């Protein structure tokens, strides 16, 4: 009972999830201008694509944590 609950596959899934989340937040970034109205803040990349990528990352994080490998007879 002293085995670590997470395996190599769990850490790979968690790593991919972190990269997806970071990619989503990078996609949300853009120029910051306070002097005039910038219609780029309503672009498809910022409003739709970035939140979907972040959500996929968060879902994959949960899957990576809860993934239980099949038991093998050794």
C-alpha positions as a Markdown table, in Angstrom:
| # | Residue | x | y | z |
|---|---|---|---|---|
| 1 | Unk | 0.0 | 0.0 | 0.0 |
| 2 | Unk | 3.0 | 2.3 | -0.1 |
| 3 | Unk | 2.8 | 2.7 | -3.9 |
| 4 | Unk | 2.5 | 6.2 | -5.3 |
| 5 | Unk | -1.0 | 6.5 | -6.9 |
| 6 | Unk | 0.1 | 8.4 | -10.0 |
| 7 | Unk | 2.0 | 6.6 | -12.8 |
| 8 | Unk | 4.0 | 7.8 | -15.7 |
| 9 | Unk | 0.9 | 8.1 | -18.0 |
| 10 | Unk | -0.7 | 10.3 | -15.4 |
| 11 | Unk | 2.2 | 12.7 | -15.4 |
| 12 | Unk | 2.3 | 12.8 | -19.2 |
| 13 | Unk | -1.5 | 13.7 | -19.3 |
| 14 | Unk | -1.0 | 16.3 | -16.6 |
| 15 | Unk | 2.0 | 17.8 | -18.6 |
| 16 | Unk | -0.1 | 18.0 | -21.8 |
| 17 | Unk | -2.9 | 19.6 | -19.8 |
| 18 | Unk | -0.6 | 22.3 | -18.4 |
| 19 | Unk | 0.7 | 23.0 | -21.9 |
| 20 | Unk | -2.9 | 23.3 | -23.3 |
| 21 | Unk | -3.9 | 25.7 | -20.5 |
| 22 | Unk | -0.8 | 27.9 | -21.0 |
| 23 | Unk | -1.5 | 27.9 | -24.8 |
| 24 | Unk | -5.0 | 29.0 | -24.1 |
| 25 | Unk | -3.9 | 31.9 | -21.9 |
| 26 | Unk | -1.3 | 32.9 | -24.5 |
| 27 | Unk | -4.0 | 32.9 | -27.2 |
| 28 | Unk | -6.0 | 35.3 | -25.0 |
| 29 | Unk | -3.1 | 37.8 | -24.8 |
| 30 | Unk | -2.9 | 40.8 | -27.0 |
| 31 | Unk | -2.1 | 44.4 | -27.3 |
| 32 | Unk | -3.1 | 46.6 | -24.4 |
| 33 | Unk | -4.2 | 50.1 | -25.5 |
| 34 | Unk | -6.1 | 52.4 | -23.2 |
| 35 | Unk | -6.2 | 55.4 | -25.6 |
| 36 | Unk | -8.7 | 54.2 | -28.2 |
| 37 | Unk | -11.2 | 51.4 | -28.8 |
| 38 | Unk | -9.5 | 48.3 | -30.2 |
| 39 | Unk | -12.0 | 45.9 | -32.0 |
| 40 | Unk | -9.3 | 43.2 | -31.8 |
| 41 | Unk | -10.5 | 42.3 | -28.3 |
| 42 | Unk | -13.6 | 40.7 | -29.9 |
| 43 | Unk | -11.6 | 38.5 | -32.3 |
| 44 | Unk | -12.5 | 34.8 | -32.7 |
| 45 | Unk | -9.1 | 33.8 | -31.2 |
| 46 | Unk | -9.7 | 35.6 | -27.9 |
| 47 | Unk | -13.4 | 35.1 | -27.5 |
| 48 | Unk | -13.9 | 31.5 | -28.7 |
| 49 | Unk | -10.7 | 29.6 | -29.4 |
| 50 | Unk | -8.7 | 30.5 | -26.3 |
| 51 | Unk | -11.5 | 29.6 | -23.8 |
| 52 | Unk | -12.1 | 26.3 | -25.6 |
| 53 | Unk | -8.4 | 25.4 | -25.5 |
| 54 | Unk | -8.2 | 26.3 | -21.8 |
| 55 | Unk | -11.3 | 24.2 | -21.0 |
| 56 | Unk | -9.9 | 21.2 | -22.8 |
| 57 | Unk | -6.7 | 21.6 | -20.7 |
| 58 | Unk | -8.7 | 21.7 | -17.5 |
| 59 | Unk | -10.7 | 18.7 | -18.5 |
| 60 | Unk | -7.5 | 16.8 | -19.4 |
| 61 | Unk | -6.0 | 17.8 | -16.1 |
| 62 | Unk | -8.9 | 16.1 | -14.2 |
| 63 | Unk | -8.6 | 13.0 | -16.5 |
| 64 | Unk | -4.9 | 12.9 | -15.9 |
| 65 | Unk | -5.3 | 13.0 | -12.1 |
| 66 | Unk | -8.2 | 10.5 | -12.0 |
| 67 | Unk | -6.8 | 8.0 | -14.6 |
| 68 | Unk | -6.4 | 4.6 | -13.1 |
| 69 | Unk | -4.2 | 2.1 | -14.9 |
| 70 | Unk | -5.5 | -1.4 | -15.5 |
| 71 | Unk | -4.2 | -3.9 | -13.1 |
| 72 | Unk | -1.8 | -6.5 | -14.5 |
| 73 | Unk | -1.0 | -9.8 | -12.9 |
| 74 | Unk | 2.7 | -9.9 | -12.2 |
